[in-house]
Amino acid sequence: MYLNREEEKMLKGEMGPDVELAMEVIVKMGDALKAERLIPTTSSHIGNSGFLRRMESYLGMVRRFLEVGARVKVPTSENTYPYDPLREELIPEVFRGPNLLAEWYRKLGVTPTWTCTPYNYGNIPRFGQHISWEESSAVIYVNSVLGAKTNRETITLDLTTAIAGRTLYRDLHIDKNRQGEVLFTVNKKPANDDYPAMGYFMGKTVGTKIPVIQGLPRNVPSSDLKNMGAAAASTGAVALYHVVDVTPEAMSLGRAFGGERPVDRIQMDSDEFEMTKEEMSAVSEGEKVEVVGLGCPHYSLEEVASAARMLEGKKIKEGVQLWICTHEAARTLAKELGYHDIIEASGARLITGCPLNLCIVPPYSEMSAMSDSGKFCYYRRSAFGSQEQCIKSAIAGRVMK
């Protein structure tokens, strides 16, 4: 892999031992992945899975960086962690106690955002910027909706890239690799709950290819694109999609495909939407529901406000838990605007954490669940429904459609 003079100095330790250590890892990964060269980056988003025992080797690498006085060189946010200090009573024992990795990240200069939607929380890449992010739902959003450039990176490459300020020039960093491949036509005007289903179906049908979607309204809310992308990145390995006349690299159908013909064409009409929603729902209508998880990916303030309006003056059924998950900035604003108190008065909980991780360990893994998230329903046996259907179900104590 080619290194310029500055990068050679970085590798030789002339810019500090932390940069040298990071470059050693990056260069080895670049050689293994046959990257042509390195490019400067402007931000990172890094994972926190410190509760997993298999993280010992990674913790050892972080410890080594701390020993040489490392600091991140680009703005770096931290992904969500399944813990909310204000909701410890909800947290299974496996997630409690000090988070060593989060503590070490702070010493490295990582911002403790604890969110899977950092683009709503200050880490907002601009069009065309090269970045190094993980978290599949965030990667697909910034690639597609914002037009930044990142691959679905590993936690190791994210950390070393943040410290060196360089990443591998490969895959979606290269313009020609960002061209659409599959024409995905939507033949109905989608409602809000259609977008997770659309992403669920799209990921299963296109796999790793780049879909170009036509048929969506020009004013589609960013939250709907977020939820669609999160599902597509779960059922498939989609890291980038284009929406004709909506997303920045698809101002026309021809531009989205880079002048090439699509390698495949897929149609999604009302029948596909209904069949996909049925597939997403492993818990049937009328069955008991015990835990309802909203906010995967994290809800925006607008989505929190929508939930609060539906819950105002109502009560969650005894024995049912309704979690509305968001980032700390949105929760703080929700308190100022009165949404927090409305939600809490209903018996629901506004939390900063990850319902997906909470729901795959006891006692929650044994409970009947429901969610408005395609990602959640892919990884965890659940009923799928719109935000309104989920809230009605939490009030009734059974799945309502």
C-alpha positions in Angstrom: 0.0 0.0 0.0 1.3 3.4 -1.0 2.2 5.9 1.8 3.1 9.5 1.2 6.0 11.2 3.0 3.9 12.4 5.9 2.4 8.9 6.4 5.8 7.3 6.3 6.9 9.7 9.1 3.7 8.7 11.0 4.6 5.0 10.6 8.2 5.6 11.8 7.1 7.3 15.0 8.1 10.8 14.1 4.6 12.1 15.0 4.4 10.3 18.3 4.2 6.8 19.6 0.4 6.7 19.6 0.2 7.6 15.9 3.0 5.0 15.1 1.0 2.3 16.9 -2.2 3.3 15.1 -0.4 3.3 11.7 1.1 -0.1 12.3 -2.5 -1.5 12.6 -3.9 0.5 9.7 -1.1 -0.5 7.3 -1.4 -4.2 8.2 -5.2 -4.0 7.6 -4.6 -2.1 4.4 -2.3 -4.7 3.0 -4.7 -7.5 4.0 -7.6 -5.7 2.3 -5.5 -4.6 -0.7 -6.2 -0.9 -0.2 -4.5 1.4 -2.7 -3.6 4.1 -0.3 -4.7 6.1 2.8 -6.9 9.2 3.0 -7.4 11.8 5.7 -10.6 11.5 7.7 -12.7 14.1 9.4 -14.6 12.1 12.1 -15.1 8.7 13.7 -17.9 6.9 15.4 -16.8 4.1 17.6 -18.5 1.2 19.3 -18.7 0.3 23.0 -19.2 -3.3 23.7 -17.1 -3.4 26.9 -19.5 -5.8 28.6 -18.6 -8.6 26.2 -15.9 -11.0 27.5 -14.5 -11.5 24.0 -13.4 -7.8 24.0 -10.3 -8.6 26.0 -7.9 -8.3 23.1 -9.4 -5.0 22.1 -9.2 -3.7 25.7 -5.6 -4.6 25.6 -5.1 -2.5 22.6 -6.9 0.5 24.1 -4.8 0.1 27.3 -1.6 0.2 25.1 -2.8 3.5 23.5 -3.4 5.0 27.0 0.1 4.0 28.1 1.6 6.0 25.2 -0.6 9.0 25.9 -2.8 8.7 22.8 -5.6 11.2 22.0 -8.0 11.0 19.1 -7.1 13.5 16.2 -10.6 13.9 14.8 -14.0 14.4 16.4 -15.1 10.9 17.7 -18.4 10.0 19.1 -19.3 6.9 21.0 -22.0 4.4 20.1 -24.9 3.4 22.4 -24.3 1.2 25.4 -27.1 -0.8 27.1 -27.1 1.2 30.3 -28.9 4.3 31.6 -27.6 5.6 35.0 -31.1 7.1 35.7 -32.8 3.7 35.0 -30.6 1.2 36.7 -33.6 -0.7 38.0 -34.3 -1.8 34.4 -30.8 -2.9 33.6 -29.9 -6.7 33.8 -26.8 -7.4 36.0 -24.6 -8.2 33.0 -24.7 -4.5 32.0 -24.3 -2.9 35.5 -21.3 -1.5 37.1 -18.5 0.6 35.8 -17.9 0.6 32.0 -14.1 0.4 31.8 -14.1 0.9 28.0 -16.2 4.1 28.3 -13.8 5.4 31.0 -10.8 4.7 28.8 -12.5 6.3 25.7 -12.9 9.5 27.7 -9.2 9.6 28.4 -8.5 9.2 24.7 -10.8 12.2 24.0 -13.8 10.3 22.7 -17.1 12.2 23.2 -19.4 10.0 25.4 -22.5 10.5 23.2 -23.8 6.9 23.8 -26.1 7.0 20.8 -26.5 5.1 17.6 -27.6 8.4 15.9 -24.6 10.7 16.4 -25.7 12.7 13.3 -28.5 14.1 15.6 -26.1 14.8 18.4 -23.2 16.9 17.1 -21.2 14.5 14.9 -22.6 15.6 11.6 -20.4 14.9 8.6 -20.9 17.0 5.5 -21.4 15.9 1.9 -18.3 14.3 0.4 -16.3 14.1 3.6 -14.3 10.9 4.2 -15.1 9.5 7.7 -14.6 6.2 9.6 -17.7 5.0 11.3 -19.2 1.8 12.6 -22.8 1.0 13.7 -24.6 -0.2 10.6 -27.7 2.1 11.0 -25.5 5.2 11.3 -23.2 4.1 8.4 -26.1 3.7 6.0 -27.7 7.0 7.1 -24.6 9.2 6.6 -23.6 7.5 3.4 -27.1 7.8 1.9 -28.8 10.8 3.4 -25.8 13.1 4.1 -23.6 11.9 1.3 -20.5 11.4 3.5 -18.2 8.5 2.7 -17.5 5.6 5.0 -17.4 1.8 5.0 -19.0 -0.4 7.6 -15.8 -0.4 9.7 -14.6 -2.6 12.5 -14.1 -1.3 16.1 -10.3 -1.8 15.7 -10.0 0.3 12.5 -12.3 3.0 13.9 -10.1 3.5 16.9 -6.8 3.5 15.0 -8.3 5.8 12.4 -9.4 8.2 15.0 -5.9 8.4 16.5 -4.0 8.6 13.2 -6.6 10.7 11.3 -6.2 8.3 8.3 -8.3 5.5 6.9 -8.1 3.1 4.0 -9.1 4.3 0.5 -11.3 1.4 -0.6 -14.9 0.4 -1.3 -17.4 3.3 -0.6 -14.6 5.9 -0.3 -14.2 5.5 -4.1 -16.8 7.4 -6.2 -17.3 4.7 -8.8 -18.1 2.2 -6.1 -21.0 4.3 -4.9 -23.0 4.0 -8.1 -26.4 2.3 -7.8 -26.7 -1.3 -8.9 -30.4 -2.4 -8.4 -33.4 -0.4 -9.4 -35.9 -0.7 -6.5 -39.4 0.7 -7.5 -42.0 1.4 -4.8 -45.6 1.2 -6.2 -47.6 2.7 -3.4 -47.4 5.8 -1.3 -45.8 4.5 1.9 -47.0 5.3 5.4 -44.6 5.8 8.3 -44.7 2.1 9.3 -44.0 1.1 5.7 -40.4 2.3 5.8 -39.1 -0.3 8.2 -40.9 -3.0 6.1 -39.4 -1.5 2.9 -35.9 -1.7 4.4 -36.5 -5.2 5.7 -37.6 -6.4 2.3 -34.9 -4.4 0.5 -32.0 -5.8 2.6 -33.2 -9.4 2.0 -33.5 -8.9 -1.8 -30.4 -6.8 -2.6 -27.9 -8.2 -0.1 -24.7 -6.2 -0.4 -25.7 -4.3 -3.6 -26.6 -0.6 -3.7 -30.3 0.0 -4.4 -31.7 3.0 -6.2 -35.2 3.7 -4.9 -37.8 5.4 -7.0 -41.4 6.2 -6.0 -40.8 7.9 -2.7 -42.1 11.4 -2.0 -39.6 14.3 -2.2 -40.5 15.4 1.3 -39.9 12.0 3.0 -39.0 12.6 6.6 -35.4 11.9 7.6 -36.7 9.7 10.4 -38.4 7.4 7.9 -35.1 7.2 5.9 -33.3 6.4 9.1 -35.7 3.5 10.0 -35.7 2.1 6.5 -31.9 2.1 6.3 -31.5 0.5 9.7 -33.7 -2.4 8.6 -31.9 -2.8 5.3 -28.5 -2.8 7.0 -29.8 -5.7 9.3 -31.5 -8.1 6.9 -28.8 -7.4 4.3 -25.4 -5.7 4.4 -26.6 -2.6 2.7 -24.3 0.4 3.5 -25.6 2.9 0.9 -28.8 3.5 -0.9 -30.0 6.3 -3.2 -33.5 7.7 -3.4 -34.2 9.5 -6.7 -34.7 13.2 -6.3 -34.2 13.0 -2.6 -30.7 11.9 -1.5 -27.7 14.0 -2.6 -26.1 11.5 -5.0 -29.4 10.8 -6.8 -30.7 14.0 -8.2 -31.7 12.0 -11.3 -32.0 8.3 -12.1 -29.1 8.5 -14.5 -26.8 10.1 -11.9 -27.7 7.5 -9.3 -26.5 4.8 -11.6 -23.5 6.7 -12.9 -24.8 6.3 -16.5 -24.8 2.5 -16.2 -27.8 0.1 -16.5 -29.1 -1.6 -13.3 -28.0 -5.2 -12.8 -31.4 -6.0 -11.4 -34.9 -4.6 -11.0 -37.2 -5.1 -8.0 -40.8 -4.0 -7.5 -42.5 -3.5 -4.1 -46.2 -3.1 -4.1 -48.9 -3.4 -1.5 -48.7 -7.2 -1.4 -45.0 -7.2 -0.7 -45.5 -4.6 2.1 -48.2 -6.7 3.8 -46.2 -10.0 3.4 -43.1 -8.4 4.8 -44.9 -7.0 7.8 -46.3 -10.5 8.5 -42.8 -12.0 8.3 -41.5 -9.3 10.7 -44.2 -10.2 13.2 -43.4 -13.4 15.1 -46.0 -12.5 17.8 -49.5 -12.5 16.5 -52.3 -9.9 16.9 -54.2 -10.4 20.1 -51.3 -12.2 21.9 -50.0 -10.9 25.2 -47.2 -8.3 25.0 -44.9 -7.6 28.0 -42.2 -5.3 26.7 -42.5 -2.7 23.9 -39.3 -1.1 22.6 -39.4 2.1 20.6 -36.3 4.0 19.4 -34.0 1.5 17.5 -32.3 3.5 16.1 -32.6 6.2 18.8 -35.7 8.4 18.5 -35.2 12.0 17.5 -36.9 14.7 19.6 -39.7 14.8 17.0 -40.4 11.1 17.4 -40.3 11.5 21.2 -42.8 14.3 20.9 -45.1 12.2 18.7 -45.0 9.3 21.3 -45.8 11.8 24.1 -48.8 13.2 22.3 -50.2 9.6 21.9 -49.6 8.8 25.6 -51.0 12.0 27.1 -53.7 11.2 29.6 -53.3 7.4 29.2 -51.8 4.6 31.2 -49.7 1.6 30.3 -51.2 -1.6 31.3 -49.8 -3.0 34.6 -47.1 -5.6 33.9 -46.2 -4.1 30.6 -43.0 -2.1 30.0 -42.8 0.6 27.3 -39.3 1.9 26.7 -38.8 5.0 24.5 -35.1 5.2 23.7 -33.3 8.3 22.6 -30.0 10.2 23.2 -29.3 12.4 26.2 -29.7 15.6 24.3 -33.2 14.7 23.2 -34.2 13.6 26.7 -32.9 16.9 28.1 -35.0 18.8 25.6 -38.0 16.6 26.2 -37.8 17.5 29.9 -37.8 21.2 29.0 -40.7 20.8 26.7 -42.8 18.7 29.0 -42.7 15.5 26.9 -40.7 13.6 29.5 -43.3 14.1 32.3 -46.1 13.1 30.0 -44.3 9.9 29.1 -43.4 9.1 32.7 -46.9 9.8 33.9 -48.3 7.2 31.6 -46.0 4.5 33.1 -43.7 4.4 30.0 -40.0 5.2 30.4 -37.9 7.6 28.4 -34.4 6.1 28.5 -31.0 6.6 27.0 -29.8 3.1 26.2 -30.2 0.3 23.7 -33.4 -1.8 23.9 -32.1 -4.3 21.4 -29.2 -5.3 23.8 -31.5 -5.3 26.8 -34.1 -7.5 25.2 -31.7 -10.4 24.3 -30.7 -11.2 27.9 -32.9 -12.4 30.8 -35.3 -11.5 32.1 -36.4 -9.5 29.0 -35.4 -12.3 26.5 -38.2 -14.4 27.9 -40.8 -11.7 27.5 -43.2 -11.2 24.6 -42.0 -8.1 22.7 -43.2 -5.6 20.2 -41.4 -2.8 18.3 -41.8 -0.3 15.5 -38.2 -1.1 14.4 -37.4 -3.4 11.5 -33.9 -3.8 13.0 -35.3 -4.8 16.4 -37.7 -7.3 14.8 -35.0 -8.9 12.8 -32.7 -9.6 15.7 -35.4 -10.4 18.4 -38.6 -12.4 18.1 -41.3 -9.6 18.3 -44.5 -8.2 16.9 -44.0 -5.4 14.4 -46.3 -2.3 14.4 -46.4 1.4 13.8 -45.6 3.7 16.7 -49.3 4.2 17.3 -49.9 0.4 17.2 -47.1 -0.2 19.7 -48.4 2.4 22.1 -52.0 1.1 21.8 -50.6 -2.4 22.5 -48.7 -1.3 25.6 -51.9 0.3 26.9 -54.0 -2.8 26.1 -51.4 -5.4 27.2 -51.9 -7.3 23.9 -50.8 -6.9 20.3 -53.1 -4.5 18.5 -52.9 -3.7 14.8 
